[in-house]
Amino acid sequence: MVVNLIGTQDSVANLIALGDYPILQDTDAVKAWNLHAGGKDDMMIYSKTGKLVNYYPWGGAIYTALSDPDAYALIKQKWVDADKAP
């Protein structure tokens, strides 16, 4: 699942083109990204049970730009691995 950052609604088509996963739009009423201290292009990957499995901040050791094929493949594998996590 992806939570699209407030103010980036115009780019949601890019997310849709990259994969088959649920996309939720964050809103001023919810501010989900603020609740997690996240920023644009940060990746927070949760298990099915809601446990945070991986956190990759933009500009960190793991490149998170999904437009890059290598970064996309790595992050996609992290999503697959998280799907198997307890």
Steps between C-alpha positions, in 0.01 A plus 500: 500500500616851424390810686542790260631817663271803535565740213622231260160393368600601147774233499278207604488382136872425527432269796217327318726434201769340719304219657190326616452605860250704697561876502352718771505879481609672821287799597523801729245333726712184547863608444626141496849603391528738795400219736801303375738797471531417130582715204470489123653183352565339840407132505341335802427134444265318737418132548144372469472531877585870494859468626748741345748273320713756313537875492697660217527879514548687173871567459596213732712193429221342290398694189118522503415663165252257347565650156846338512475131388765375744352690795152379406617137486666529841202667666261254335700212648482668841119516460491129408720413799279708732197308376658186654598671827311420821 
